[in-house]
């Protein structure tokens, strides 16, 4: 450098440099490499001549923070101050301690870890993990038959090994979710500086094209047949799903105080969603009438939906009545309860609802997952938009020509 920057120490072994130029000034970071050796890095433009944006143009304080971040990242990559001898079991325990405090679906995460991750890798040191071992584990899981719910104390039951291409795709999709949990465990350990970042697990890839959505939803006629085939207590739960698109667990936790059945403001308030964010779901006129009847005579703290014996709808209580109703209503192939949620969204999409609206109603974090499942059903909206908004270009249809034979 012909014009040396002005340096200010902002941490142990790290300094921020400023060099003024005629048209732009520059921020630098300087890292002490030991002895008289230093390493320099350009961090961006100073905000002398243009407003800071926190990315390419930085204030002094932003430059100091970026230099410290770069220093920490350098130390992590070099393994400075990081323990490398923890096992996958240690990392899993660390992850679950955080998961229980910040996430839902604890039972599912624990099941995946205990059934698939720990038996193979539990005693392995994270520093000794190899990409080929993780990939081989992924492939073995995909080829193995899926596990079935089994009573405690009995030998683990399994389904038939996947035979058709769709069964193999579904199995690979399940394994991809298992791999995601495994990588989340290791990434959390790296984020918290228990292991070096960017381990070999980062290069273990999921199966491609495994998560292609299986299009399955009911027509309005099928939905009516299904409702009529359900026992009274379960029929109310199915109606609730069709009117709101709520998940099984969301409906099971719904309280009377969360329902407004007033004309003009009829809606359901979902306090506990999968994403952790609450949402309001407006109701149709028929939905308002249904919920008004469902909460009649109940107090604010009462559950809206209960079983015929007064108990709550537990995790698996709806499986058998839904299977029986599908058989009676001749719904083939039979659906899962979650596909009632797909039915709600799909029927709205076919009626012309846009993806952003559907995304908000379902409580999706953004429209990508919504588009993945329902974009192809919004053709009616696209067609009407083109038909009504695209201007004329002067084309006149030719007269009808009748062939002479």
C-alpha positions as CSV (number, residue, x, y, z in Angstrom):
1,X,0.0,0.0,0.0
2,X,1.5,3.4,-0.9
3,X,-0.8,5.3,1.5
4,X,-0.9,3.4,4.8
5,X,-4.2,3.2,6.6
6,X,-4.8,4.6,10.1
7,X,-5.1,1.6,12.4
8,X,-7.2,1.1,15.6
9,X,-7.1,-2.1,17.6
10,X,-10.6,-3.5,18.1
11,X,-9.8,-6.8,19.7
12,X,-7.0,-9.2,20.5
13,X,-4.9,-9.5,17.4
14,X,-7.4,-7.6,15.2
15,X,-7.4,-4.0,14.1
16,X,-9.5,-1.8,11.8
17,X,-7.7,0.4,9.2
18,X,-9.1,3.5,7.4
19,X,-7.6,4.9,4.2
20,X,-9.1,8.0,2.7
21,X,-9.2,8.4,-1.1
22,X,-10.2,11.3,-3.4
23,X,-13.5,9.7,-4.4
24,X,-13.9,6.8,-1.9
25,X,-12.4,5.7,1.4
26,X,-11.7,2.1,2.4
27,X,-12.0,0.0,5.5
28,X,-9.4,-2.8,6.1
29,X,-9.0,-5.5,8.7
30,X,-5.6,-6.5,10.0
31,X,-5.0,-9.9,11.8
32,X,-1.9,-10.7,13.8
33,X,-0.5,-14.0,12.5
34,X,2.3,-14.2,15.1
35,X,5.7,-12.5,15.5
36,X,5.9,-9.7,13.0
37,X,3.5,-11.3,10.5
38,X,0.1,-9.8,9.7
39,X,-2.7,-10.6,7.2
40,X,-4.9,-7.8,5.7
41,X,-8.4,-7.9,4.3
42,X,-10.4,-5.3,2.4
43,X,-13.8,-5.0,4.1
44,X,-15.6,-2.3,2.1
45,X,-16.1,1.4,1.4
46,X,-16.4,4.0,4.2
47,X,-19.5,6.1,4.4
48,X,-17.6,9.4,3.6
49,X,-19.3,10.0,0.3
50,X,-22.4,7.8,0.4
51,X,-24.8,6.4,3.0
52,X,-23.9,3.2,4.7
53,X,-25.9,0.1,3.7
54,X,-24.2,-2.4,6.1
55,X,-22.9,-4.5,3.2
56,X,-20.6,-2.7,0.8
57,X,-20.6,0.7,2.5
58,X,-19.9,0.7,6.3
59,X,-19.8,3.1,9.2
60,X,-16.9,3.0,11.6
61,X,-18.9,0.9,14.1
62,X,-20.0,-1.6,11.4
63,X,-16.4,-1.9,10.2
64,X,-15.3,-2.7,13.8
65,X,-18.0,-5.4,14.1
66,X,-17.2,-6.9,10.8
67,X,-13.5,-7.1,11.6
68,X,-14.3,-8.9,14.9
69,X,-16.6,-11.3,13.0
70,X,-13.9,-12.0,10.5
71,X,-11.4,-12.7,13.3
72,X,-13.8,-15.1,15.0
73,X,-14.5,-16.9,11.7
74,X,-10.7,-17.2,11.0
75,X,-10.2,-18.7,14.5
76,X,-13.0,-21.2,14.0
77,X,-11.6,-22.3,10.6
78,X,-8.2,-22.8,12.2
79,X,-9.7,-24.7,15.2
80,X,-8.5,-22.2,17.7
81,X,-10.2,-22.6,21.1
82,X,-12.4,-25.4,19.8
83,X,-12.8,-28.8,21.3
84,X,-12.7,-31.6,18.7
85,X,-13.1,-34.7,20.8
86,X,-16.8,-34.7,21.5
87,X,-18.9,-37.6,20.2
88,X,-22.0,-37.5,18.1
89,X,-23.9,-38.5,21.2
90,X,-22.5,-35.4,23.0
91,X,-23.5,-33.2,20.1
92,X,-27.0,-34.7,20.0
93,X,-27.5,-34.1,23.7
94,X,-26.3,-30.5,23.2
95,X,-28.7,-30.1,20.2
96,X,-31.7,-31.5,22.1
97,X,-31.1,-29.3,25.1
98,X,-31.4,-26.3,22.7
99,X,-34.3,-27.9,20.7
100,X,-36.5,-28.4,23.8
101,X,-36.2,-24.8,24.7
102,X,-36.8,-23.3,21.2
103,X,-38.6,-25.7,18.9
104,X,-41.7,-28.0,18.7
105,X,-41.9,-31.6,17.5
106,X,-39.6,-32.7,20.3
107,X,-40.8,-36.3,20.2
108,X,-40.2,-36.6,16.5
109,X,-36.7,-35.3,16.8
110,X,-35.9,-37.6,19.7
111,X,-37.3,-40.6,17.8
112,X,-35.2,-39.9,14.7
113,X,-32.0,-39.4,16.8
114,X,-32.5,-42.5,18.9
115,X,-33.7,-44.8,16.2
116,X,-31.4,-43.9,13.3
117,X,-28.5,-41.5,14.3
118,X,-27.2,-42.8,17.6
119,X,-27.2,-46.6,16.8
120,X,-24.7,-45.9,14.0
121,X,-22.8,-42.8,15.0
122,X,-23.4,-42.3,18.7
123,X,-19.9,-43.3,19.9
124,X,-18.1,-41.8,16.9
125,X,-16.0,-38.7,17.5
126,X,-17.3,-35.8,15.4
127,X,-13.7,-35.2,14.3
128,X,-13.6,-38.7,12.8
129,X,-16.8,-38.6,10.8
130,X,-16.3,-39.3,7.0
131,X,-18.5,-38.3,4.1
132,X,-18.5,-41.8,2.7
133,X,-19.7,-43.3,6.0
134,X,-22.5,-40.8,6.2
135,X,-23.5,-41.4,2.6
136,X,-23.4,-45.2,3.0
137,X,-25.6,-44.8,6.1
138,X,-28.1,-42.7,4.1
139,X,-28.2,-45.4,1.4
140,X,-28.8,-48.2,3.8
141,X,-31.7,-46.4,5.4
142,X,-33.3,-45.8,2.0
143,X,-33.1,-49.5,1.1
144,X,-34.4,-50.6,4.5
145,X,-38.2,-51.1,5.1
146,X,-39.9,-48.3,7.0
147,X,-40.6,-48.8,10.7
148,X,-44.1,-49.3,12.1
149,X,-45.5,-48.2,15.4
150,X,-44.7,-50.9,17.8
151,X,-45.7,-51.5,21.5
152,X,-43.0,-51.0,24.1
153,X,-41.2,-54.2,24.8
154,X,-42.0,-55.8,21.5
155,X,-39.6,-56.4,18.6
156,X,-39.6,-53.5,16.2
157,X,-42.2,-54.1,13.4
158,X,-41.5,-52.9,9.8
159,X,-43.5,-52.4,6.6
160,X,-42.7,-54.1,3.4
161,X,-39.6,-53.0,1.6
162,X,-40.2,-50.3,-1.0
163,X,-41.1,-51.8,-4.4
164,X,-42.5,-49.2,-6.7
165,X,-40.8,-46.0,-7.8
166,X,-43.2,-43.9,-5.8
167,X,-42.5,-46.0,-2.7
168,X,-38.8,-45.6,-3.2
169,X,-39.2,-41.9,-3.7
170,X,-41.2,-41.6,-0.5
171,X,-38.6,-43.6,1.4
172,X,-35.8,-41.4,0.1
173,X,-37.8,-38.3,1.2
174,X,-38.0,-39.7,4.7
175,X,-34.3,-40.4,4.8
176,X,-33.6,-36.9,3.6
177,X,-35.5,-35.6,6.7
178,X,-33.4,-37.9,8.9
179,X,-30.2,-36.6,7.3
180,X,-31.4,-33.1,7.9
181,X,-31.7,-33.8,11.6
182,X,-28.2,-35.4,11.7
183,X,-26.7,-32.4,10.0
184,X,-28.6,-30.0,12.2
185,X,-27.0,-31.7,15.3
186,X,-23.5,-31.2,13.9
187,X,-24.2,-27.6,12.6
188,X,-25.4,-26.6,16.0
189,X,-22.2,-28.0,17.6
190,X,-20.2,-26.0,15.1
191,X,-22.2,-22.8,15.6
192,X,-21.6,-23.1,19.3
193,X,-17.9,-23.7,18.7
194,X,-17.9,-27.3,20.1
195,X,-16.4,-28.6,16.9
196,X,-14.7,-27.0,13.9
197,X,-17.0,-25.6,11.2
198,X,-17.6,-27.1,7.8
199,X,-17.1,-30.8,8.7
200,X,-17.4,-33.6,6.2
201,X,-21.1,-33.9,7.0
202,X,-21.6,-30.7,5.0
203,X,-20.7,-32.6,1.8
204,X,-23.1,-35.5,2.4
205,X,-25.9,-34.6,0.1
206,X,-29.6,-35.7,0.3
207,X,-31.3,-37.7,-2.4
208,X,-32.3,-35.5,-5.4
209,X,-35.9,-35.2,-6.5
210,X,-37.1,-37.2,-3.5
211,X,-39.4,-34.5,-2.1
212,X,-41.5,-34.2,-5.2
213,X,-44.9,-33.5,-3.8
214,X,-47.5,-36.2,-4.1
215,X,-50.7,-34.4,-5.3
216,X,-53.5,-35.7,-3.2
217,X,-56.6,-33.8,-2.2
218,X,-60.3,-34.4,-2.1
219,X,-62.9,-32.9,-4.5
220,X,-65.8,-31.1,-2.8
221,X,-68.0,-34.1,-3.5
222,X,-65.4,-36.5,-1.9
223,X,-65.1,-34.2,1.1
224,X,-68.9,-34.3,1.7
225,X,-68.9,-38.1,1.4
226,X,-66.1,-38.4,3.9
227,X,-67.8,-36.1,6.4
228,X,-71.0,-38.1,6.2
229,X,-69.1,-41.3,6.9
230,X,-67.4,-40.1,10.1
231,X,-68.7,-40.7,13.6
232,X,-70.1,-37.5,15.2
233,X,-67.1,-36.5,17.3
234,X,-64.6,-37.1,14.5
235,X,-66.9,-35.5,12.0
236,X,-66.6,-32.2,13.9
237,X,-62.8,-32.4,13.7
238,X,-62.9,-33.1,9.9
239,X,-65.3,-30.3,9.4
240,X,-62.9,-28.0,11.4
241,X,-60.0,-29.0,9.1
242,X,-62.0,-28.4,5.9
243,X,-63.2,-24.9,7.1
244,X,-59.8,-23.7,8.3
245,X,-57.0,-25.8,6.8
246,X,-55.6,-26.2,10.3
247,X,-53.4,-29.1,11.3
248,X,-54.6,-32.0,13.5
249,X,-52.7,-30.8,16.5
250,X,-53.8,-27.2,16.0
251,X,-57.5,-28.2,16.0
252,X,-57.0,-30.5,19.0
253,X,-55.5,-27.6,21.0
254,X,-58.2,-25.0,19.9
255,X,-60.1,-23.3,22.8
256,X,-63.4,-21.6,22.7
257,X,-61.8,-18.3,23.5
258,X,-59.8,-18.6,20.2
259,X,-63.0,-18.7,18.1
260,X,-65.0,-15.6,17.0
261,X,-68.3,-16.5,15.3
262,X,-69.6,-13.0,14.9
263,X,-70.7,-12.0,11.4
264,X,-68.1,-9.8,9.7
265,X,-65.3,-10.9,11.9
266,X,-65.6,-14.7,12.1
267,X,-62.2,-16.2,12.5
268,X,-60.2,-18.8,14.4
269,X,-57.0,-17.8,16.2
270,X,-54.2,-20.5,16.1
271,X,-52.0,-19.8,19.1
272,X,-49.6,-22.7,18.7
273,X,-48.5,-23.4,15.1
274,X,-45.8,-25.6,13.7
275,X,-43.7,-22.5,12.9
276,X,-44.2,-21.1,16.4
277,X,-46.0,-18.1,15.0
278,X,-49.7,-17.5,15.7
279,X,-52.2,-16.7,12.9
280,X,-55.8,-15.7,12.3
281,X,-57.8,-17.8,9.9
282,X,-61.0,-16.1,8.7
283,X,-64.2,-18.3,8.3
284,X,-66.7,-18.6,5.5
285,X,-70.4,-18.1,6.3
286,X,-70.8,-21.9,6.6
287,X,-67.7,-22.1,8.7
288,X,-69.0,-19.4,11.0
289,X,-72.2,-21.3,11.5
290,X,-70.3,-24.5,12.2
291,X,-68.1,-23.0,14.8
292,X,-70.9,-21.1,16.4
293,X,-72.6,-24.5,17.0
294,X,-69.4,-26.2,18.0
295,X,-68.8,-23.7,20.9
296,X,-72.4,-23.4,22.0
297,X,-72.7,-23.9,25.8
298,X,-69.0,-24.0,26.4
299,X,-66.8,-21.6,28.3
300,X,-63.7,-19.8,27.0
301,X,-61.2,-22.3,28.4
302,X,-63.0,-25.4,27.0
303,X,-61.6,-27.3,24.1
304,X,-63.6,-26.8,20.9
305,X,-63.1,-30.4,19.8
306,X,-63.2,-33.4,22.1
307,X,-63.7,-37.1,21.7
308,X,-67.1,-38.7,22.5
309,X,-65.8,-39.7,26.0
310,X,-64.8,-36.1,26.7
311,X,-61.1,-36.7,26.2
312,X,-58.7,-34.8,24.1
313,X,-57.8,-35.8,20.5
314,X,-54.3,-37.3,21.1
315,X,-51.6,-37.8,18.5
316,X,-52.9,-41.1,17.0
317,X,-56.6,-41.0,18.0
318,X,-57.7,-39.9,14.6
319,X,-56.0,-42.6,12.5
320,X,-58.5,-45.4,12.8
321,X,-61.7,-43.4,12.5
322,X,-60.3,-41.6,9.4
323,X,-59.3,-45.0,7.8
324,X,-62.7,-46.4,8.5
325,X,-64.4,-43.3,7.1
326,X,-62.3,-43.5,3.9
327,X,-63.4,-47.1,3.4
328,X,-67.1,-46.3,4.0
329,X,-66.9,-43.2,1.7
330,X,-64.9,-45.1,-1.0
331,X,-62.0,-42.6,-0.9
332,X,-59.3,-44.4,-2.8
333,X,-56.5,-44.3,-2.0
334,X,-57.3,-43.4,1.6
335,X,-56.0,-40.0,2.8
336,X,-54.2,-38.9,5.9
337,X,-55.6,-36.1,8.1
338,X,-53.0,-33.7,6.8
339,X,-54.4,-34.1,3.3
340,X,-57.6,-32.3,4.6
341,X,-55.3,-29.3,4.9
342,X,-54.2,-29.9,1.3
343,X,-57.8,-30.1,0.3
344,X,-58.6,-26.7,1.9
345,X,-55.7,-25.0,0.1
346,X,-56.2,-26.8,-3.2
347,X,-59.9,-26.0,-3.5
348,X,-59.1,-22.3,-2.7
349,X,-56.4,-22.3,-5.4
350,X,-58.7,-23.8,-8.0
351,X,-61.3,-21.2,-7.1
352,X,-58.8,-18.4,-7.9
353,X,-57.1,-17.6,-4.6
354,X,-53.5,-16.3,-5.1
355,X,-50.5,-18.0,-3.5
356,X,-49.7,-15.2,-1.0
357,X,-53.2,-15.5,0.4
358,X,-53.1,-19.3,0.7
359,X,-49.6,-19.0,2.2
360,X,-50.9,-16.7,4.9
361,X,-54.0,-18.8,5.6
362,X,-51.8,-21.9,6.1
363,X,-49.2,-20.1,8.2
364,X,-46.3,-20.9,5.8
365,X,-43.1,-18.9,6.5
366,X,-43.0,-17.8,2.8
367,X,-44.7,-18.6,-0.5
368,X,-42.0,-21.2,-1.7
369,X,-43.6,-24.2,0.1
370,X,-47.1,-22.9,-1.0
371,X,-46.0,-22.6,-4.6
372,X,-44.4,-26.1,-4.5
373,X,-47.8,-27.7,-3.8
374,X,-50.4,-25.4,-5.2
375,X,-48.9,-23.2,-8.0
376,X,-50.2,-25.5,-10.8
377,X,-53.7,-25.2,-9.4
378,X,-53.8,-21.4,-9.7
379,X,-54.0,-21.5,-13.6
380,X,-57.5,-20.1,-13.3
381,X,-56.1,-16.9,-11.8
382,X,-53.4,-16.7,-14.4
383,X,-55.9,-17.3,-17.3
384,X,-58.3,-14.6,-16.0
385,X,-55.5,-12.2,-15.5
386,X,-54.2,-12.6,-19.1
387,X,-57.7,-12.5,-20.5
388,X,-58.7,-9.3,-18.7
389,X,-55.4,-7.3,-18.8
390,X,-53.5,-8.1,-21.9
391,X,-54.4,-5.5,-24.6
392,X,-55.6,-6.1,-28.1
393,X,-53.1,-6.3,-30.9
394,X,-55.6,-5.9,-33.8
395,X,-55.9,-9.6,-34.7
396,X,-59.2,-10.5,-36.4
397,X,-60.4,-14.1,-36.5
398,X,-60.6,-15.5,-40.0
399,X,-64.0,-16.5,-41.5
400,X,-64.9,-20.1,-41.0
401,X,-63.8,-22.2,-44.0
402,X,-65.8,-25.2,-44.9
403,X,-63.9,-27.9,-46.8
404,X,-65.4,-29.1,-50.0
405,X,-65.1,-32.8,-50.6
